[in-house]
């Protein structure tokens, strides 16, 4: 209070006036109670009735206290068991002694041979058996509305946990309550002792069988602290679980409890070192997580989180749990020959799991990305990743998509690779976005930036059907032909920029199956370019001009006025609708099919010369065989027919007349490139 107020005499007067009425009112209330309240009067001068009532009250309290002290609590075992059984729709029994001590600052209860049976669909297995259970609570905290346990001691507990394919869990006492995924939240326990505990887990959806021992001991030797050790199988392969923590002594909510955990199975190993930030609230913890394995897709069997197929990986980052939300932040490591870093958030929205990932690579090996599409990865002795389709001679991956895993979660993905290792396609950057919702996966964008040009598009995979149904729409812009067709003698065979589009849809569980049953269109256009003149002549089977230039290492080029290949696809077979290659000396028309299922081609190219040529074969060029190694040949039957015609002319007329069969006057004209390009899809 400021000194100037204390020194002011007027302030003292105001204070005294305020206090006097308050004191007068208090004295008046007291006088009224003394004069009128019968309870007060009886207490001051108790009569016979009051003395009797007080005596009866004292006797009743003493009787109640004596009753509680001498009461045999075992008489309540049956009623408690029947009430709990009816409440939780399973058999619950207290088969041993029940002892309760109420008159203490830490009331306690002891139950022996407690049995909690399984639900109606798992009656043959008891969910929990406990030989001896002791629990104490703090009375002061309980009166304040808080539950705090100074001691929980459990002897020989045996738990059998069963989870079915349809999501039923035997340990849930209230199966109708929504599963929030927030984790087990126990009240504060200052001392927790567990002796000779056993846990049996049967997780049928992920095919996990586990037998574990659990102990929590006090002391200073190597056996002190919390120990959980488990062995079993997961999907038919060995599984091991290990958890270590310090002794549960003087545990406080504001003092984090440290732990170490390891899980190994299905070629995957997870190691976590962290702390439960609020002890016994298992929905809150921080840890450093290290994970490695042969394929990230195997993580699903351990965690229930769907991840794509990958080459062998090694990652480490910070794992945080906030109730139902898990965050794997600032992780980094390697997947195959590529580096990978980013953040992953796993949450629960309603009854579905949601995963949002933001991933980055500074340097990507394109082979590692192909493994995500179903190619089979293999790490070489030098540490590089190589992939194959999974079947000998196949180009398209045939690994099936696991649609069940796409149906159980939603989420988003963004992945960017700043640089790409040197590769045959000359890919320099990658940008992929994805959104998964209710079993439908939308990929947008799927972008590959080349040294020159770009492939960009979208894809949709509908995994709600028994057989996935997919649709793709990809556009190729400005891709250099010299990156496709190898150079000869140090000089490019063909130059120019390719434009293309593929619009396909169809069923299929793998990339190969989708292509084999797809329908739609595929088109490829080269608006202009250059070609080695020798090859342009040979495309029209102009032997004298073509072979002369080729044998003399003639590097001269001919103009490609345009090239258009437009295919319609039905049932996985692409049929040429338009196939034209127009160069300065030759106009070529093509026909035929490409079987995407068998991965073979059967194309025929008929070249027509635009200038007179002395020796020209009138036979088409045939491109046949597997897509990985096509064979280029000429139609030998037509060559034989042309040779036969020349022989007949030579025999009937004169030897020089035989050359007439090989002379081409060169009547072909330029194609209408504008119309051809416009008509292509």
BELSUL-V92953 format. One record per residue. N is the residue number from 1. SS is DSSP state (hx for helix, st for strand, lp for the rest). PSI is psi in degrees with one decimal (none if undefined). OMEGA is omega in radians with two decimals (999 if undefined). Layout:
N,SS,PSI,OMEGA ; N,SS,PSI,OMEGA
//
This chain:
1,lp,134.5,-3.12 ; 2,lp,143.2,-3.11 ; 3,hx,-30.6,-3.09 ; 4,hx,-26.3,3.08 ; 5,hx,-41.0,3.13 ; 6,hx,-36.4,-3.10 ; 7,lp,-6.7,-3.09 ; 8,lp,115.1,-3.12 ; 9,hx,-29.6,3.13 ; 10,hx,-35.0,3.11 ; 11,hx,-38.8,3.12 ; 12,hx,-37.3,3.13 ; 13,hx,-44.4,3.14 ; 14,hx,-40.3,3.14 ; 15,hx,-46.4,-3.11 ; 16,hx,-37.4,3.13 ; 17,hx,-33.3,-3.14 ; 18,hx,-34.3,-3.08 ; 19,hx,-36.2,-3.08 ; 20,hx,-49.7,3.11 ; 21,hx,-37.5,3.14 ; 22,hx,-44.4,3.12 ; 23,hx,-36.6,3.12 ; 24,hx,-41.2,3.12 ; 25,hx,-39.9,3.14 ; 26,hx,-42.2,3.13 ; 27,hx,-35.4,3.11 ; 28,hx,-40.1,3.11 ; 29,hx,-40.2,3.13 ; 30,hx,-43.2,-3.14 ; 31,hx,-37.9,3.14 ; 32,hx,-41.4,3.12 ; 33,hx,-44.4,-3.13 ; 34,hx,-36.9,-3.06 ; 35,hx,-28.4,-2.94 ; 36,hx,-23.3,-3.03 ; 37,lp,116.9,-3.13 ; 38,hx,-30.3,3.13 ; 39,hx,-42.2,3.13 ; 40,hx,-42.1,-3.13 ; 41,hx,-39.6,-3.14 ; 42,hx,-33.5,-3.14 ; 43,hx,-34.6,-3.14 ; 44,hx,-38.3,-3.10 ; 45,lp,73.7,-3.09 ; 46,lp,136.8,3.07 ; 47,lp,-166.0,-3.11 ; 48,hx,-44.1,-3.11 ; 49,hx,-43.1,-3.12 ; 50,hx,-40.1,3.13 ; 51,hx,-38.2,3.12 ; 52,hx,-44.4,-3.14 ; 53,hx,-42.8,3.14 ; 54,hx,-40.3,3.13 ; 55,hx,-42.0,3.12 ; 56,hx,-41.3,-3.14 ; 57,hx,-45.7,3.13 ; 58,hx,-41.7,-3.13 ; 59,hx,-43.8,3.14 ; 60,hx,-45.3,3.12 ; 61,hx,-44.2,3.13 ; 62,hx,-37.6,3.13 ; 63,hx,-42.0,3.13 ; 64,hx,-44.4,3.13 ; 65,hx,-44.7,3.14 ; 66,hx,-38.8,3.12 ; 67,hx,-45.6,-3.13 ; 68,hx,-32.9,3.13 ; 69,hx,-36.8,-3.07 ; 70,hx,-6.2,-3.03 ; 71,lp,137.4,3.07 ; 72,lp,100.7,-3.06 ; 73,hx,-15.1,3.10 ; 74,hx,-20.6,3.11 ; 75,hx,-18.3,-3.13 ; 76,hx,-2.9,-3.10 ; 77,hx,-45.7,-3.13 ; 78,hx,-52.7,3.12 ; 79,hx,-41.7,3.13 ; 80,hx,-44.7,3.14 ; 81,hx,-41.8,-3.14 ; 82,hx,-41.2,3.11 ; 83,hx,-46.6,-3.12 ; 84,hx,-37.5,3.13 ; 85,hx,-43.3,3.12 ; 86,hx,-35.6,-3.10 ; 87,hx,-39.0,-3.03 ; 88,hx,8.7,3.02 ; 89,lp,46.4,3.05 ; 90,lp,161.2,-3.12 ; 91,lp,126.1,3.08 ; 92,st,124.0,-3.04 ; 93,st,143.2,2.98 ; 94,st,95.5,-2.98 ; 95,lp,-9.3,3.13 ; 96,lp,-164.3,-3.12 ; 97,lp,144.9,3.01 ; 98,st,117.6,-3.08 ; 99,st,127.8,-3.11 ; 100,st,133.0,3.07 ; 101,st,109.2,-3.04 ; 102,lp,-33.3,-2.96 ; 103,lp,79.2,-3.13 ; 104,lp,158.6,3.01 ; 105,lp,-14.5,3.05 ; 106,lp,75.2,3.11 ; 107,lp,146.1,-3.06 ; 108,st,161.8,3.08 ; 109,st,147.4,3.12 ; 110,st,128.2,3.13 ; 111,st,131.7,3.10 ; 112,st,142.4,3.12 ; 113,st,56.7,3.06 ; 114,st,135.7,3.13 ; 115,st,125.5,3.04 ; 116,st,111.5,-3.08 ; 117,lp,174.6,3.13 ; 118,lp,167.6,3.08 ; 119,lp,175.6,-3.03 ; 120,hx,-24.2,3.14 ; 121,hx,0.7,3.11 ; 122,hx,48.4,-3.09 ; 123,lp,-24.6,-3.05 ; 124,lp,-14.9,-3.13 ; 125,lp,128.4,3.02 ; 126,lp,135.2,3.12 ; 127,lp,-38.2,-3.10 ; 128,st,136.4,2.96 ; 129,st,132.4,3.12 ; 130,st,125.5,3.14 ; 131,st,-41.0,-3.08 ; 132,st,127.3,-3.13 ; 133,st,124.4,3.09 ; 134,st,131.9,-3.12 ; 135,st,134.7,3.06 ; 136,st,148.3,3.12 ; 137,lp,156.1,3.09 ; 138,lp,122.5,-3.06 ; 139,hx,-43.6,-3.10 ; 140,hx,-44.5,3.12 ; 141,hx,-37.4,-3.13 ; 142,hx,-40.9,3.10 ; 143,hx,-25.8,3.09 ; 144,lp,5.4,3.10 ; 145,lp,13.2,-3.14 ; 146,lp,143.2,3.10 ; 147,lp,120.4,3.13 ; 148,st,131.3,-3.05 ; 149,st,113.2,3.07 ; 150,lp,-21.2,-3.11 ; 151,st,133.6,2.90 ; 152,st,117.9,-3.11 ; 153,st,121.7,-3.07 ; 154,st,126.3,-3.13 ; 155,st,125.6,3.10 ; 156,st,55.7,3.02 ; 157,st,143.4,3.09 ; 158,st,115.0,-3.10 ; 159,st,135.9,3.07 ; 160,st,113.1,-3.06 ; 161,st,121.6,-3.09 ; 162,st,129.2,3.06 ; 163,st,125.2,-3.04 ; 164,lp,171.4,3.13 ; 165,lp,-32.8,-3.11 ; 166,lp,11.9,3.00 ; 167,lp,0.2,3.10 ; 168,lp,141.0,-3.10 ; 169,st,125.0,-3.04 ; 170,lp,-24.2,-3.06 ; 171,lp,-5.7,3.12 ; 172,lp,110.2,-3.11 ; 173,lp,-26.2,3.10 ; 174,lp,84.0,-3.04 ; 175,lp,-18.8,-3.13 ; 176,lp,-15.9,3.12 ; 177,lp,140.3,-3.13 ; 178,lp,142.0,3.09 ; 179,lp,102.2,-3.09 ; 180,lp,-15.7,-3.13 ; 181,lp,17.1,-3.06 ; 182,lp,-5.8,3.09 ; 183,lp,164.6,-3.11 ; 184,lp,129.3,3.14 ; 185,st,106.3,3.13 ; 186,lp,154.2,3.05 ; 187,lp,164.0,3.13 ; 188,st,132.8,3.10 ; 189,st,117.6,-3.11 ; 190,lp,-37.7,3.10 ; 191,lp,126.4,3.10 ; 192,st,122.9,3.13 ; 193,st,128.3,3.09 ; 194,st,127.7,-3.11 ; 195,st,125.0,3.02 ; 196,st,48.4,3.11 ; 197,st,152.4,3.11 ; 198,st,141.3,3.10 ; 199,st,130.7,3.04 ; 200,st,125.2,-3.12 ; 201,st,130.9,3.06 ; 202,st,92.7,3.14 ; 203,st,100.2,-2.93 ; 204,lp,-30.5,-3.10 ; 205,lp,-42.8,3.14 ; 206,lp,8.8,3.06 ; 207,lp,53.7,3.12 ; 208,st,126.6,2.99 ; 209,st,125.1,-3.04 ; 210,st,135.3,3.00 ; 211,st,121.6,-3.04 ; 212,st,151.0,2.99 ; 213,st,147.5,-3.10 ; 214,st,131.6,3.13 ; 215,st,146.2,3.02 ; 216,st,106.9,-3.03 ; 217,st,154.2,2.99 ; 218,lp,166.7,3.10 ; 219,lp,-174.4,-3.11 ; 220,lp,4.3,-3.13 ; 221,lp,-176.0,-3.09 ; 222,lp,-16.0,-3.13 ; 223,lp,-5.2,-3.12 ; 224,lp,155.2,3.11 ; 225,st,-172.5,-3.12 ; 226,st,128.4,-3.12 ; 227,st,124.4,2.97 ; 228,st,121.4,-3.14 ; 229,st,124.9,-3.10 ; 230,st,145.3,3.07 ; 231,st,145.4,3.12 ; 232,st,-151.2,-3.14 ; 233,st,152.3,3.04 ; 234,st,116.8,-3.09 ; 235,lp,35.7,3.10 ; 236,lp,1.1,3.14 ; 237,st,157.6,-3.08 ; 238,st,145.8,3.12 ; 239,st,136.8,3.06 ; 240,st,143.7,3.14 ; 241,st,136.1,3.12 ; 242,st,131.4,3.06 ; 243,st,133.3,3.12 ; 244,st,142.0,3.06 ; 245,st,167.9,-3.14 ; 246,lp,172.0,3.10 ; 247,lp,145.8,3.11 ; 248,lp,74.6,-3.14 ; 249,lp,131.0,3.14 ; 250,lp,42.0,3.12 ; 251,lp,134.7,3.14 ; 252,lp,151.2,-3.12 ; 253,lp,-35.1,-3.06 ; 254,lp,11.0,-3.12 ; 255,lp,105.8,-3.08 ; 256,lp,145.9,3.13 ; 257,st,118.6,-3.06 ; 258,st,152.1,3.14 ; 259,st,163.7,3.04 ; 260,st,131.3,-3.11 ; 261,st,146.0,3.10 ; 262,st,137.8,3.02 ; 263,st,131.4,3.12 ; 264,st,127.8,3.12 ; 265,st,159.3,-3.10 ; 266,lp,45.1,3.10 ; 267,lp,17.7,-3.07 ; 268,st,143.5,3.11 ; 269,st,125.4,3.10 ; 270,st,130.6,3.13 ; 271,st,126.3,-3.11 ; 272,st,134.9,3.02 ; 273,st,117.6,-3.06 ; 274,st,-156.8,-3.10 ; 275,st,145.1,2.99 ; 276,st,113.4,-2.97 ; 277,lp,-32.5,3.05 ; 278,lp,96.6,-3.01 ; 279,lp,135.0,-3.13 ; 280,lp,2.8,2.89 ; 281,st,90.7,-3.03 ; 282,lp,-0.6,3.05 ; 283,lp,4.1,-3.13 ; 284,st,112.6,3.02 ; 285,st,160.8,3.04 ; 286,st,142.4,-3.13 ; 287,st,156.9,2.93 ; 288,st,121.1,-3.06 ; 289,st,128.2,3.03 ; 290,st,131.1,-3.10 ; 291,st,141.4,3.10 ; 292,st,155.0,-3.13 ; 293,st,-175.6,-3.07 ; 294,lp,-22.3,-3.08 ; 295,lp,125.0,-3.12 ; 296,hx,-24.4,3.13 ; 297,hx,-25.6,3.14 ; 298,hx,-17.5,3.14 ; 299,hx,-25.9,3.14 ; 300,hx,-40.2,-3.09 ; 301,hx,-27.4,-3.13 ; 302,hx,-33.3,-2.99 ; 303,hx,-18.4,-3.05 ; 304,lp,4.6,3.13 ; 305,lp,124.6,-3.12 ; 306,lp,127.9,3.09 ; 307,lp,157.0,-3.08 ; 308,lp,165.8,3.01 ; 309,lp,139.7,-3.13 ; 310,lp,167.7,2.92 ; 311,lp,177.1,3.09 ; 312,lp,144.9,-3.00 ; 313,st,162.3,3.02 ; 314,st,116.1,-3.05 ; 315,st,154.3,3.09 ; 316,st,142.2,3.13 ; 317,st,-169.9,-3.10 ; 318,st,121.9,3.12 ; 319,st,125.8,-3.13 ; 320,st,136.3,3.04 ; 321,st,130.1,3.04 ; 322,st,88.4,-3.03 ; 323,lp,-115.0,-3.08 ; 324,lp,-0.8,-3.05 ; 325,st,119.8,3.07 ; 326,st,135.6,3.11 ; 327,st,121.6,3.03 ; 328,st,94.2,-2.92 ; 329,st,150.3,3.04 ; 330,st,36.7,3.12 ; 331,st,157.9,3.12 ; 332,st,163.2,3.14 ; 333,st,-153.2,-3.09 ; 334,st,142.9,3.00 ; 335,st,109.9,-3.01 ; 336,lp,-125.5,3.13 ; 337,lp,8.2,-3.08 ; 338,st,150.6,2.99 ; 339,st,152.3,-3.14 ; 340,st,135.3,3.09 ; 341,st,168.5,3.10 ; 342,st,-157.9,-3.10 ; 343,st,140.9,3.09 ; 344,st,131.0,3.11 ; 345,st,125.5,3.10 ; 346,st,121.2,-3.08 ; 347,st,177.4,3.10 ; 348,st,122.3,3.11 ; 349,st,104.2,-3.07 ; 350,lp,-125.2,-3.13 ; 351,lp,12.2,-3.07 ; 352,st,146.6,3.06 ; 353,st,144.7,3.12 ; 354,st,134.7,-3.13 ; 355,st,125.5,3.08 ; 356,st,124.6,-3.04 ; 357,st,136.5,3.03 ; 358,st,106.3,-2.98 ; 359,st,150.9,-3.11 ; 360,st,148.6,2.99 ; 361,st,133.5,3.03 ; 362,st,-38.1,-3.13 ; 363,st,114.6,-3.07 ; 364,st,136.7,2.91 ; 365,lp,117.1,-3.03 ; 366,hx,-25.4,3.11 ; 367,hx,-33.6,3.12 ; 368,hx,-37.7,3.12 ; 369,hx,-33.0,3.13 ; 370,hx,-29.1,3.11 ; 371,hx,-31.1,3.11 ; 372,hx,-30.8,-3.12 ; 373,lp,0.9,3.08 ; 374,lp,-1.8,3.07 ; 375,lp,154.2,-3.09 ; 376,st,113.7,-3.09 ; 377,st,150.5,3.05 ; 378,st,129.2,-3.12 ; 379,st,126.7,-3.13 ; 380,lp,173.2,3.14 ; 381,lp,-27.2,3.14 ; 382,lp,-2.8,3.12 ; 383,lp,-2.2,3.11 ; 384,lp,155.5,3.12 ; 385,st,130.8,3.01 ; 386,st,148.0,-3.08 ; 387,st,157.2,3.04 ; 388,st,165.8,-3.11 ; 389,lp,-17.4,-3.10 ; 390,lp,-17.6,3.11 ; 391,lp,137.4,-3.11 ; 392,lp,134.4,3.09 ; 393,lp,-0.8,-3.12 ; 394,lp,146.2,3.08 ; 395,lp,-39.9,-3.07 ; 396,lp,133.6,-3.14 ; 397,lp,142.2,-3.11 ; 398,lp,14.4,3.08 ; 399,lp,128.3,-3.07 ; 400,lp,148.8,3.06 ; 401,lp,132.6,3.11 ; 402,lp,93.5,-3.03 ; 403,hx,-29.0,-3.12 ; 404,hx,-36.6,-3.11 ; 405,hx,-29.6,3.11 ; 406,hx,-22.1,-3.07 ; 407,hx,-18.3,-2.99 ; 408,lp,-1.2,-3.08 ; 409,st,163.2,3.04 ; 410,st,172.1,3.08 ; 411,st,-178.0,3.12 ; 412,st,158.0,3.11 ; 413,st,138.6,2.95 ; 414,st,123.9,-3.12 ; 415,st,132.9,3.10 ; 416,st,134.9,3.04 ; 417,st,117.2,-3.09 ; 418,st,-36.7,3.12 ; 419,st,157.1,-3.13 ; 420,st,136.7,3.10 ; 421,lp,155.4,-3.13 ; 422,lp,131.6,-3.10 ; 423,lp,164.9,-3.05 ; 424,lp,-31.9,-3.12 ; 425,lp,-4.4,3.13 ; 426,lp,37.3,3.05 ; 427,st,133.5,-3.10 ; 428,st,-31.7,-3.14 ; 429,st,155.3,3.14 ; 430,st,138.4,3.10 ; 431,st,117.5,-3.09 ; 432,st,132.2,3.03 ; 433,st,145.6,-3.10 ; 434,st,147.5,3.03 ; 435,st,127.2,3.13 ; 436,st,124.5,-3.12 ; 437,st,119.4,3.08 ; 438,lp,43.3,3.05 ; 439,lp,5.2,3.11 ; 440,st,121.5,-3.10 ; 441,st,118.2,3.08 ; 442,st,123.2,3.09 ; 443,st,113.5,-3.10 ; 444,st,112.0,0.02 ; 445,st,168.4,2.85 ; 446,st,103.0,-2.97 ; 447,st,129.8,3.04 ; 448,st,117.7,3.12 ; 449,st,123.6,-3.14 ; 450,st,175.2,3.03 ; 451,lp,-40.4,2.98 ; 452,lp,122.8,3.12 ; 453,lp,174.9,-3.06 ; 454,st,144.2,2.97 ; 455,st,119.5,-3.08 ; 456,st,140.8,3.13 ; 457,st,-169.7,-3.14 ; 458,st,158.7,3.08 ; 459,st,148.5,3.06 ; 460,st,130.2,3.11 ; 461,st,116.1,3.11 ; 462,st,102.0,-3.09 ; 463,lp,10.8,3.12 ; 464,lp,-16.9,3.11 ; 465,lp,161.8,3.08 ; 466,lp,-37.3,3.05 ; 467,lp,118.4,-3.07 ; 468,lp,145.4,3.09 ; 469,st,125.9,-3.01 ; 470,st,156.9,3.04 ; 471,st,135.2,-3.14 ; 472,st,151.7,3.04 ; 473,st,102.1,-3.09 ; 474,st,142.3,3.09 ; 475,st,134.2,3.08 ; 476,st,129.4,-3.11 ; 477,st,123.1,2.94 ; 478,st,28.8,-3.13 ; 479,st,129.6,-3.07 ; 480,st,131.5,3.13 ; 481,hx,-29.8,-3.12 ; 482,hx,-16.1,3.06 ; 483,hx,-15.5,3.14 ; 484,lp,-46.9,-3.07 ; 485,lp,121.5,-3.05 ; 486,lp,152.2,3.10 ; 487,lp,160.4,3.12 ; 488,st,123.5,-3.14 ; 489,lp,27.3,3.13 ; 490,lp,-6.9,-3.13 ; 491,st,140.6,-3.14 ; 492,lp,140.0,3.11 ; 493,lp,-41.7,-3.12 ; 494,st,141.1,3.02 ; 495,st,155.2,-3.12 ; 496,st,172.1,-3.13 ; 497,st,133.2,-3.10 ; 498,st,140.4,3.01 ; 499,st,143.3,-3.12 ; 500,st,165.7,3.08 ; 501,st,138.6,3.06 ; 502,st,119.7,3.07 ; 503,st,106.3,-3.06 ; 504,st,151.4,3.01 ; 505,st,154.5,3.12 ; 506,st,170.9,3.13 ; 507,st,160.9,3.08 ; 508,lp,134.9,-3.13 ; 509,lp,-10.7,3.11 ; 510,lp,169.7,3.10 ; 511,hx,-41.6,-3.14 ; 512,hx,-45.2,-3.14 ; 513,hx,-39.1,3.10 ; 514,hx,-47.5,-3.14 ; 515,hx,-35.9,-3.07 ; 516,hx,-19.5,-3.11 ; 517,lp,14.3,-3.01 ; 518,lp,164.6,3.02 ; 519,st,155.5,-3.13 ; 520,st,-145.7,-3.11 ; 521,st,150.2,3.02 ; 522,st,129.4,3.14 ; 523,st,148.7,3.11 ; 524,st,129.7,-3.06 ; 525,st,135.5,2.98 ; 526,st,102.8,-3.07 ; 527,st,-34.3,3.12 ; 528,st,160.0,-3.14 ; 529,st,-168.1,3.14 ; 530,st,149.5,3.12 ; 531,st,143.5,3.04 ; 532,st,127.9,-3.06 ; 533,hx,-34.5,-3.14 ; 534,hx,-41.9,-3.13 ; 535,hx,-32.9,3.06 ; 536,hx,-41.4,3.11 ; 537,hx,-42.6,-3.11 ; 538,hx,-24.0,3.08 ; 539,hx,-28.6,3.04 ; 540,lp,11.7,-3.10 ; 541,lp,40.8,3.04 ; 542,st,90.3,-2.94 ; 543,hx,-46.4,-3.06 ; 544,hx,-49.0,-3.11 ; 545,hx,-45.0,-3.07 ; 546,hx,-50.1,-3.12 ; 547,hx,-35.4,3.12 ; 548,hx,-47.1,3.14 ; 549,hx,-39.4,-3.09 ; 550,hx,-45.1,-3.10 ; 551,hx,-25.1,-3.14 ; 552,lp,15.2,3.12 ; 553,lp,42.5,3.12 ; 554,lp,117.4,-3.12 ; 555,lp,8.2,3.14 ; 556,lp,153.2,-3.08 ; 557,st,157.2,3.05 ; 558,st,150.9,-3.11 ; 559,st,136.8,2.93 ; 560,st,107.0,-3.13 ; 561,st,-40.0,3.03 ; 562,st,157.9,3.02 ; 563,st,128.4,-3.09 ; 564,st,125.1,3.03 ; 565,st,113.5,-3.07 ; 566,st,118.4,-3.07 ; 567,st,141.6,2.92 ; 568,st,139.8,-3.07 ; 569,st,131.4,3.07 ; 570,st,127.8,-3.13 ; 571,lp,31.5,3.13 ; 572,lp,5.7,3.13 ; 573,st,121.1,3.13 ; 574,st,122.6,-3.12 ; 575,st,131.4,-3.09 ; 576,st,120.7,3.03 ; 577,st,-41.1,3.03 ; 578,st,129.8,3.13 ; 579,st,98.1,-3.05 ; 580,st,133.3,2.99 ; 581,st,112.1,-3.07 ; 582,st,113.2,3.08 ; 583,st,173.0,-3.13 ; 584,lp,-46.1,-3.09 ; 585,lp,-22.5,-2.98 ; 586,st,140.9,2.97 ; 587,st,119.9,-3.09 ; 588,st,136.1,3.05 ; 589,st,136.5,-3.12 ; 590,st,161.6,3.07 ; 591,st,167.6,3.08 ; 592,st,-167.8,-3.04 ; 593,st,159.2,2.99 ; 594,st,119.0,-3.13 ; 595,st,106.6,-3.09 ; 596,lp,-25.4,3.11 ; 597,lp,-49.7,3.11 ; 598,lp,-11.4,-3.11 ; 599,lp,49.5,3.10 ; 600,st,160.7,3.08 ; 601,st,152.4,3.09 ; 602,st,86.7,-3.05 ; 603,st,147.7,3.12 ; 604,st,128.1,-3.13 ; 605,st,118.5,3.11 ; 606,st,115.2,3.14 ; 607,st,137.7,3.09 ; 608,st,127.7,-3.09 ; 609,st,145.3,3.12 ; 610,lp,-9.4,3.13 ; 611,lp,152.7,-3.11 ; 612,lp,134.7,3.12 ; 613,st,140.8,-3.05 ; 614,lp,-46.3,-3.11 ; 615,lp,109.0,3.12 ; 616,st,131.7,3.05 ; 617,lp,135.8,-3.12 ; 618,lp,25.6,-3.11 ; 619,lp,143.5,3.10 ; 620,lp,159.2,3.02 ; 621,st,134.8,3.13 ; 622,st,129.0,3.05 ; 623,st,109.9,-3.00 ; 624,st,162.0,3.04 ; 625,st,-169.6,-3.10 ; 626,st,151.3,3.13 ; 627,lp,-28.9,-3.12 ; 628,lp,-27.8,-3.14 ; 629,lp,72.6,-3.13 ; 630,lp,151.1,3.09 ; 631,st,135.8,3.11 ; 632,st,125.8,-3.09 ; 633,st,176.5,3.02 ; 634,st,156.4,3.11 ; 635,lp,100.6,-3.01 ; 636,hx,-27.2,3.11 ; 637,hx,-41.9,3.14 ; 638,hx,-32.0,3.04 ; 639,hx,-43.5,3.13 ; 640,hx,-37.8,3.12 ; 641,hx,-39.6,3.12 ; 642,hx,-40.0,3.10 ; 643,hx,-39.7,3.12 ; 644,hx,-40.2,3.10 ; 645,hx,-41.2,3.11 ; 646,hx,-38.5,3.13 ; 647,hx,-39.6,3.13 ; 648,hx,-44.1,3.12 ; 649,hx,-39.7,3.13 ; 650,hx,-34.3,-3.12 ; 651,hx,-36.6,-3.06 ; 652,hx,-32.6,-3.08 ; 653,lp,-81.5,3.04 ; 654,lp,164.6,-3.08 ; 655,hx,-33.3,-3.13 ; 656,hx,-24.4,3.12 ; 657,hx,-21.5,3.12 ; 658,hx,-26.9,-3.14 ; 659,hx,-19.4,-3.10 ; 660,hx,-29.0,3.14 ; 661,hx,-16.1,-3.07 ; 662,hx,1.5,-3.12 ; 663,lp,133.0,3.09 ; 664,st,122.8,-3.11 ; 665,lp,-10.5,3.09 ; 666,lp,58.1,-3.08 ; 667,lp,-2.1,-3.13 ; 668,lp,146.5,-3.14 ; 669,lp,164.5,3.13 ; 670,lp,143.8,3.09 ; 671,lp,157.7,3.06 ; 672,lp,82.9,-3.00 ; 673,hx,-38.4,-3.13 ; 674,hx,-45.0,3.14 ; 675,hx,-38.6,-3.14 ; 676,hx,-43.6,-3.12 ; 677,hx,-38.2,-3.14 ; 678,hx,-34.0,-3.09 ; 679,hx,-18.1,-3.13 ; 680,lp,144.8,-3.10 ; 681,lp,none,999
//
